[in-house]
Amino acid sequence: MSVKRNNILAFLFFFAGTYACKKEMGNSSFEGFQQPSNFPAPEYHFETNALTQAGFELGRKLFYETQLSHNNTISCGSCHIQTSAFVHPGHSVSHGIYDRLGKRNSPPIMNLAWSTSFMWDGGIFDLDLQPLAPIANHVEMDDTISNLLVKLGKTTDYPTLFQKAFGTPEITGTRFLKALVQFMVMCVSSHSKYDSVMRNEGASFTSTEQAGYVLFQQKCNSCHKEPLFTDHTFRNNGLPPSGLNDEGRYLVTLNSTDRYKFKVPSLHNIFYTEPYMHDGRYFDLEGVLEYYNSGAQNTTNLDTLLKQNGRLGIPLTSVDKTNLIAFLKTLSDRSFLLDKRFSEH
């Protein structure tokens, strides 16, 4: 593990300890977060960060604030575009400050209240700490918390916004992170056709979608568990390493059995979250399904679910692929993609 990565991780753990000692409540109760009836209970610790209208609005402004980057050009929203479920469409890997290239595709920002680890490698264990990683990363935002707090403090509007959200105008790292998280946990996607069918709200699958759903339950649901369409585990799916040679979760655990393991992504809004895989090497669902049909490589820690009956991958006919794609499109939630609450303006 590099010295720079060790320094960043050390900072994260230090900040976690500092953060745990502080507990500030927002101004008034905000009833904005709603648990969908077909979802399990959220994992996020709302008791340490009570959601408020002012806190959410501050978090939204911070999410789109370019002053979070060293040269004031990159915001969180630069690589997380709402109309694409907050991914970076059209980019295999994301472009950060000075157009520097990272090693991974931007993961979507949705339904984070149900996650217990973050990033493709799970290197962040608490959503309250997640923003620190891209801010400190030299190819993403390349800044420090202390520097951006100074910049925000010199503005005319942020002290007032922090006053509204937290009772006093002081801009601290703890308050900064709490506000950002209040925005992120509100990004709940639960109004797809699939969700409506599951909640018996009057929608129904077409015959093709139903066939795809049955096939999905047989061949995909072990990893992409309903209703969140992820089991939050880390798996080696046999994807051949690219020239970047990203070793995934191994870089966090240093356990050899974790080489090339990456977090199982949610499939909500998958029709809008291209490109696919951690390095964005596939730009359409057809390519992804054909990969699972014929492209998986045998490795020492290939997930056992991709080694069945003496065959690698998941056998899929052309009809299977058509039906699966029809079902996957039912996971699209356009109301989430266009929700004005989450937009920059």
C-alpha positions as CSV (number, residue, x, y, z in Angstrom):
1,M,0.0,0.0,0.0
2,S,1.4,3.4,-0.9
3,V,2.5,6.0,1.7
4,K,0.0,8.5,0.3
5,R,-2.8,5.9,0.7
6,N,-1.7,5.1,4.2
7,N,-1.8,8.8,5.1
8,I,-5.3,9.2,3.7
9,L,-6.6,6.2,5.6
10,A,-4.9,7.4,8.8
11,F,-6.6,10.8,8.4
12,L,-10.0,9.0,7.8
13,F,-9.6,7.0,11.0
14,F,-8.5,10.0,13.0
15,F,-11.5,12.0,11.7
16,A,-13.8,9.1,12.6
17,G,-12.6,9.2,16.2
18,T,-13.0,13.0,16.4
19,Y,-16.5,12.8,14.7
20,A,-17.7,10.2,17.1
21,C,-17.2,12.6,20.0
22,K,-19.4,15.2,18.5
23,K,-23.2,15.2,18.2
24,E,-25.0,18.3,17.0
25,M,-28.6,18.3,16.2
26,G,-30.2,20.3,13.4
27,N,-32.7,23.1,13.9
28,S,-36.1,21.4,13.5
29,S,-37.4,17.9,12.6
30,F,-37.5,17.3,8.8
31,E,-39.8,14.6,7.6
32,G,-38.1,14.3,4.3
33,F,-36.7,10.7,4.5
34,Q,-39.3,8.1,3.8
35,Q,-38.5,4.3,3.9
36,P,-40.2,2.7,0.9
37,S,-42.6,-0.1,2.1
38,N,-40.8,-2.7,0.0
39,F,-37.3,-1.8,1.3
40,P,-35.7,-3.1,4.5
41,A,-34.9,-0.8,7.4
42,P,-32.0,1.6,6.5
43,E,-28.5,1.1,7.9
44,Y,-27.6,4.7,8.3
45,H,-27.4,6.1,11.9
46,F,-29.9,8.9,11.7
47,E,-29.7,9.4,15.4
48,T,-26.4,11.1,15.0
49,N,-27.5,13.3,12.1
50,A,-31.1,14.4,12.4
51,L,-32.3,15.5,9.0
52,T,-33.6,19.0,8.6
53,Q,-34.8,21.1,5.7
54,A,-32.0,23.6,6.2
55,G,-29.4,20.8,6.6
56,F,-30.6,19.1,3.4
57,E,-30.6,22.4,1.4
58,L,-27.1,23.2,2.7
59,G,-25.9,19.7,1.7
60,R,-27.4,20.1,-1.8
61,K,-25.5,23.4,-2.3
62,L,-22.3,21.8,-1.1
63,F,-22.7,18.9,-3.4
64,Y,-22.6,21.2,-6.4
65,E,-20.0,23.5,-4.9
66,T,-16.8,23.7,-7.0
67,Q,-14.8,25.3,-4.1
68,L,-14.5,21.8,-2.7
69,S,-11.7,21.2,-5.2
70,H,-8.2,22.8,-5.1
71,N,-8.7,24.9,-8.2
72,N,-12.4,25.6,-7.6
73,T,-13.5,23.7,-10.8
74,I,-14.7,20.3,-9.7
75,S,-17.8,19.6,-7.5
76,C,-19.3,16.3,-6.4
77,G,-21.9,16.9,-9.1
78,S,-19.2,17.1,-11.8
79,C,-18.8,13.3,-11.6
80,H,-22.2,12.4,-10.3
81,I,-24.9,13.6,-12.8
82,Q,-28.4,13.4,-11.5
83,T,-30.1,12.4,-14.9
84,S,-27.7,9.4,-14.9
85,A,-28.5,8.3,-11.4
86,F,-25.5,10.4,-10.3
87,V,-22.8,8.6,-12.3
88,H,-20.4,10.1,-14.9
89,P,-22.0,9.0,-18.2
90,G,-19.8,8.6,-21.2
91,H,-16.6,8.2,-19.2
92,S,-15.0,4.8,-18.6
93,V,-13.2,6.3,-15.6
94,S,-13.9,9.7,-14.1
95,H,-12.1,12.9,-14.9
96,G,-11.1,15.0,-11.9
97,I,-9.1,18.2,-11.3
98,Y,-7.0,19.4,-14.3
99,D,-8.7,16.6,-16.3
100,R,-6.7,13.9,-14.4
101,L,-7.9,10.4,-14.9
102,G,-8.8,8.1,-12.1
103,K,-8.8,4.3,-12.1
104,R,-12.5,3.6,-11.6
105,N,-16.0,4.5,-12.8
106,S,-18.0,6.8,-10.6
107,P,-20.6,4.7,-8.7
108,P,-24.1,5.9,-8.5
109,I,-25.4,8.0,-5.5
110,M,-28.8,6.5,-4.6
111,N,-30.2,4.4,-1.7
112,L,-27.0,5.0,0.3
113,A,-28.9,4.9,3.5
114,W,-28.9,1.1,3.1
115,S,-25.2,0.6,2.7
116,T,-22.6,-0.2,5.3
117,S,-19.5,0.3,3.1
118,F,-18.7,2.6,0.3
119,M,-16.4,2.9,-2.8
120,W,-15.8,0.0,-5.2
121,D,-13.4,-1.5,-2.7
122,G,-15.4,-0.8,0.5
123,G,-12.5,1.3,1.8
124,I,-14.9,3.7,3.6
125,F,-17.0,2.2,6.4
126,D,-19.2,5.1,7.3
127,L,-21.2,7.4,4.9
128,D,-20.2,10.4,7.1
129,L,-16.6,9.9,6.1
130,Q,-17.1,9.1,2.4
131,P,-16.7,12.6,1.1
132,L,-13.2,12.9,2.5
133,A,-11.8,10.4,0.1
134,P,-12.6,12.2,-3.2
135,I,-11.7,15.6,-1.6
136,A,-8.3,14.3,-0.6
137,N,-7.6,12.2,-3.8
138,H,-5.1,14.0,-6.0
139,V,-6.8,13.0,-9.2
140,E,-10.3,13.9,-8.0
141,M,-10.5,17.1,-6.0
142,D,-7.0,17.4,-4.6
143,D,-7.9,19.5,-1.6
144,T,-8.0,19.4,2.2
145,I,-10.8,19.8,4.6
146,S,-9.0,22.6,6.4
147,N,-8.5,24.5,3.1
148,L,-12.0,24.2,1.8
149,L,-13.5,25.3,5.2
150,V,-11.4,28.5,5.0
151,K,-12.7,29.1,1.5
152,L,-16.3,28.5,2.5
153,G,-15.9,30.8,5.5
154,K,-14.8,33.7,3.3
155,T,-18.1,33.6,1.3
156,T,-21.1,35.7,2.0
157,D,-23.7,33.0,2.0
158,Y,-22.2,29.9,3.7
159,P,-22.0,31.2,7.3
160,T,-25.7,32.2,7.0
161,L,-26.6,28.7,5.6
162,F,-24.6,27.0,8.4
163,Q,-26.4,29.2,10.9
164,K,-29.8,28.1,9.6
165,A,-28.8,24.4,9.6
166,F,-26.9,24.2,12.9
167,G,-27.8,27.2,15.0
168,T,-24.5,29.1,14.7
169,P,-22.4,30.3,11.7
170,E,-19.3,28.2,12.5
171,I,-18.2,26.1,9.5
172,T,-16.6,22.9,10.9
173,G,-15.6,19.7,9.3
174,T,-18.2,17.8,11.3
175,R,-21.0,20.1,10.2
176,F,-19.8,20.1,6.6
177,L,-19.9,16.3,6.4
178,K,-23.3,16.1,8.1
179,A,-24.8,18.5,5.7
180,L,-23.5,16.6,2.6
181,V,-24.7,13.3,4.0
182,Q,-28.2,14.8,4.7
183,F,-28.4,15.4,0.9
184,M,-27.0,12.0,0.0
185,V,-29.3,9.9,2.2
186,M,-32.3,11.7,0.7
187,C,-31.4,10.4,-2.7
188,V,-33.8,7.5,-2.6
189,S,-34.8,5.7,-5.8
190,S,-37.9,3.6,-5.2
191,H,-40.5,4.5,-7.9
192,S,-39.5,2.2,-10.8
193,K,-42.0,0.0,-12.5
194,Y,-40.5,-2.9,-10.6
195,D,-41.2,-1.2,-7.2
196,S,-44.7,-0.4,-8.2
197,V,-45.3,-4.1,-9.1
198,M,-43.8,-5.3,-5.8
199,R,-46.0,-2.8,-3.9
200,N,-49.1,-3.9,-5.7
201,E,-49.8,-0.3,-6.9
202,G,-51.5,-1.4,-10.1
203,A,-48.5,-1.9,-12.5
204,S,-47.8,-5.3,-14.0
205,F,-45.0,-6.8,-16.0
206,T,-45.4,-7.6,-19.7
207,S,-44.8,-11.2,-20.7
208,T,-41.3,-10.4,-21.7
209,E,-40.5,-8.5,-18.5
210,Q,-42.0,-11.4,-16.5
211,A,-39.9,-13.9,-18.3
212,G,-36.9,-11.8,-17.6
213,Y,-37.8,-11.5,-14.0
214,V,-38.1,-15.3,-13.6
215,L,-34.7,-15.7,-15.3
216,F,-33.2,-12.9,-13.1
217,Q,-34.3,-14.7,-10.0
218,Q,-32.7,-17.9,-11.2
219,K,-29.4,-16.6,-12.4
220,C,-28.7,-13.1,-11.0
221,N,-30.5,-12.7,-7.7
222,S,-27.8,-14.5,-5.6
223,C,-25.6,-11.4,-5.9
224,H,-28.1,-8.7,-6.9
225,K,-30.6,-9.3,-4.2
226,E,-34.0,-7.7,-4.3
227,P,-35.2,-5.1,-3.5
228,L,-32.0,-3.1,-3.4
229,F,-30.4,-5.3,-6.1
230,T,-27.2,-5.8,-4.3
231,D,-26.1,-8.0,-1.4
232,H,-23.3,-5.4,-0.5
233,T,-20.6,-8.1,-0.8
234,F,-17.3,-8.0,-2.7
235,R,-16.8,-10.6,-5.4
236,N,-14.3,-11.5,-8.2
237,N,-16.5,-11.8,-11.3
238,G,-13.7,-13.0,-13.5
239,L,-13.2,-9.7,-15.3
240,P,-9.7,-9.7,-16.8
241,P,-7.5,-7.0,-15.3
242,S,-7.1,-3.9,-17.4
243,G,-3.9,-2.0,-18.0
244,L,-4.6,-0.1,-14.8
245,N,-4.3,-3.4,-12.9
246,D,-6.7,-2.3,-10.2
247,E,-6.6,-5.0,-7.5
248,G,-9.8,-3.9,-5.9
249,R,-10.6,-4.8,-2.3
250,Y,-7.1,-6.2,-1.8
251,L,-5.8,-2.7,-1.7
252,V,-7.9,-2.2,1.5
253,T,-7.5,-5.6,3.2
254,L,-4.1,-6.8,1.9
255,N,-5.7,-10.2,1.9
256,S,-4.7,-12.2,-1.2
257,T,-8.1,-13.8,-1.4
258,D,-9.6,-10.3,-2.0
259,R,-7.6,-9.6,-5.2
260,Y,-9.8,-8.2,-8.0
261,K,-12.9,-8.3,-5.8
262,F,-15.2,-5.3,-6.2
263,K,-18.5,-4.4,-4.6
264,V,-21.6,-5.8,-6.1
265,P,-23.4,-2.7,-7.6
266,S,-27.1,-2.0,-7.3
267,L,-29.0,-2.5,-10.6
268,H,-31.5,0.3,-9.8
269,N,-31.6,2.6,-12.8
270,I,-29.0,0.4,-14.6
271,F,-30.4,1.5,-18.0
272,Y,-29.0,5.0,-17.2
273,T,-25.8,4.2,-15.3
274,E,-23.5,3.2,-18.2
275,P,-20.6,2.6,-18.5
276,Y,-20.6,-0.7,-16.6
277,M,-18.0,-2.5,-14.4
278,H,-15.7,-0.8,-12.0
279,D,-13.5,0.5,-14.9
280,G,-16.4,1.3,-17.2
281,R,-15.3,-1.1,-20.0
282,Y,-18.8,-1.9,-21.2
283,F,-21.0,0.8,-22.6
284,D,-24.2,-1.3,-23.0
285,L,-26.1,-4.0,-21.2
286,E,-25.7,-6.4,-24.2
287,G,-22.0,-6.3,-23.7
288,V,-22.3,-7.0,-20.0
289,L,-24.6,-10.0,-20.5
290,E,-22.4,-11.5,-23.2
291,Y,-19.4,-11.1,-20.9
292,Y,-21.2,-13.2,-18.2
293,N,-22.2,-15.7,-20.9
294,S,-18.8,-16.2,-22.4
295,G,-16.1,-13.8,-21.1
296,A,-15.4,-14.7,-17.4
297,Q,-11.8,-15.7,-16.7
298,N,-10.9,-18.5,-14.3
299,T,-8.9,-17.3,-11.4
300,T,-8.0,-18.7,-8.0
301,N,-10.7,-16.7,-6.3
302,L,-13.3,-16.5,-9.0
303,D,-16.7,-16.4,-7.3
304,T,-18.1,-19.9,-7.0
305,L,-21.4,-18.8,-8.5
306,L,-19.6,-18.3,-11.8
307,K,-18.2,-21.9,-11.7
308,Q,-21.3,-24.1,-12.1
309,N,-21.5,-27.5,-13.7
310,G,-18.0,-27.3,-15.1
311,R,-18.7,-24.1,-16.9
312,L,-17.5,-20.5,-16.3
313,G,-19.9,-17.7,-16.3
314,I,-23.7,-17.7,-16.6
315,P,-25.1,-19.4,-19.8
316,L,-27.5,-17.1,-21.6
317,T,-29.3,-17.5,-24.9
318,S,-30.1,-14.6,-27.1
319,V,-33.8,-14.9,-25.9
320,D,-32.6,-14.9,-22.3
321,K,-30.6,-11.7,-22.9
322,T,-33.6,-10.0,-24.5
323,N,-35.9,-10.9,-21.6
324,L,-33.3,-9.9,-19.0
325,I,-32.8,-6.5,-20.6
326,A,-36.6,-6.0,-20.7
327,F,-36.8,-6.7,-17.0
328,L,-33.8,-4.6,-16.1
329,K,-35.5,-1.6,-17.8
330,T,-38.3,-1.9,-15.3
331,L,-35.7,-0.8,-12.6
332,S,-35.6,2.6,-14.2
333,D,-37.0,5.4,-11.9
334,R,-37.3,8.5,-14.0
335,S,-39.0,10.5,-11.2
336,F,-35.7,10.1,-9.3
337,L,-33.6,11.2,-12.2
338,L,-35.7,14.3,-12.7
339,D,-36.5,15.1,-9.1
340,K,-36.0,18.9,-8.6
341,R,-35.0,18.4,-4.9
342,F,-31.7,16.9,-6.1
343,S,-30.9,19.2,-8.9
344,E,-28.3,22.0,-8.9
345,H,-30.9,24.7,-9.5
